[in-house]
Amino acid sequence: PLGPWALYFSPPRRESAPWIKSQQSEVTRILDGKHIKYQLVDISQDNALREEMRAKSGNPKAIPPQIFNGDHYCGDYELFVEAVEQNTLQEFLKLA
């Protein structure tokens, strides 16, 4: 399936929390494994993109990874994993 998915992320840096890198890797691994194309949006160097991610998600403290279908907010890592475990990823990504 093709879709305008955007995965907001922050490249791992020394000061980054290790769990952020782990979560981002897990999301991309699952999407790649299901052949779902997505666009990575690096928020690490652009405060405007970080604020856009937070505004679109409705959470002023949102941290990556955050998943969107166009301008529609799908969810964060926890909701993504829940959808995978419940076999509802298609619905989560608004594919169904």
C-alpha positions as CSV (number, residue, x, y, z in Angstrom):
1,P,0.0,0.0,0.0
2,L,1.1,3.5,-0.7
3,G,0.2,6.5,1.5
4,P,1.3,9.9,2.5
5,W,2.5,8.7,5.9
6,A,4.8,11.0,7.8
7,L,6.9,9.7,10.7
8,Y,8.2,12.5,12.8
9,F,11.6,11.5,14.3
10,S,14.8,12.8,15.7
11,P,18.1,11.2,14.8
12,P,19.9,9.6,17.7
13,R,22.4,11.8,19.4
14,R,24.5,11.2,22.4
15,E,22.2,13.2,24.6
16,S,19.0,11.5,23.2
17,A,17.2,9.0,25.3
18,P,18.1,5.5,24.1
19,W,14.4,4.5,24.1
20,I,13.6,7.1,21.5
21,K,16.0,5.5,19.0
22,S,14.6,2.0,19.9
23,Q,11.0,3.1,19.4
24,Q,11.8,4.8,16.1
25,S,13.7,1.8,14.8
26,E,10.8,-0.5,15.8
27,V,8.2,1.6,13.9
28,T,10.3,1.8,10.7
29,R,11.1,-1.9,10.9
30,I,7.4,-2.8,11.1
31,L,6.4,-0.4,8.3
32,D,9.2,-1.6,6.1
33,G,8.3,-5.2,6.8
34,K,4.7,-4.5,5.7
35,H,5.9,-2.6,2.6
36,I,4.2,0.6,3.8
37,K,5.9,3.6,2.3
38,Y,6.4,6.6,4.6
39,Q,8.3,9.9,4.8
40,L,10.7,10.6,7.6
41,V,10.4,14.1,9.0
42,D,13.5,15.1,11.0
43,I,12.5,17.6,13.7
44,S,16.0,17.7,15.3
45,Q,17.2,20.8,13.5
46,D,14.0,22.7,12.8
47,N,11.9,24.0,15.7
48,A,9.1,24.9,13.3
49,L,8.7,21.2,12.3
50,R,8.8,20.2,16.0
51,E,6.0,22.7,16.8
52,E,4.1,21.5,13.7
53,M,4.3,17.9,15.0
54,R,3.1,19.0,18.4
55,A,0.3,21.1,17.0
56,K,-0.9,18.3,14.7
57,S,-0.8,15.8,17.5
58,G,-2.7,18.1,19.9
59,N,0.1,17.5,22.5
60,P,2.4,20.5,23.2
61,K,4.9,18.1,24.8
62,A,4.8,15.3,22.1
63,I,8.1,13.6,21.4
64,P,9.0,11.4,18.5
65,P,8.1,9.1,17.0
66,Q,4.7,10.5,16.0
67,I,2.8,9.0,13.1
68,F,0.5,11.0,10.7
69,N,-1.5,10.2,7.5
70,G,-1.2,13.6,5.8
71,D,-2.5,16.1,8.3
72,H,-4.4,13.4,10.2
73,Y,-2.8,12.3,13.5
74,C,-2.6,8.5,13.8
75,G,-0.8,8.2,17.1
76,D,2.4,7.8,19.0
77,Y,4.6,4.8,19.5
78,E,2.4,3.2,22.2
79,L,-0.7,3.4,20.1
80,F,1.2,2.1,17.1
81,V,2.5,-1.0,19.0
82,E,-1.0,-1.6,20.4
83,A,-2.4,-1.5,16.8
84,V,0.3,-4.0,15.7
85,E,-0.5,-6.3,18.7
86,Q,-4.2,-6.2,18.1
87,N,-3.8,-6.6,14.3
88,T,-5.5,-3.3,13.6
89,L,-2.5,-1.5,12.0
90,Q,-4.5,-0.9,8.8
91,E,-7.2,0.9,10.7
92,F,-4.6,2.8,12.8
93,L,-2.9,4.1,9.7
94,K,-6.3,4.9,8.1
95,L,-5.7,2.3,5.3
96,A,-8.9,0.4,5.9
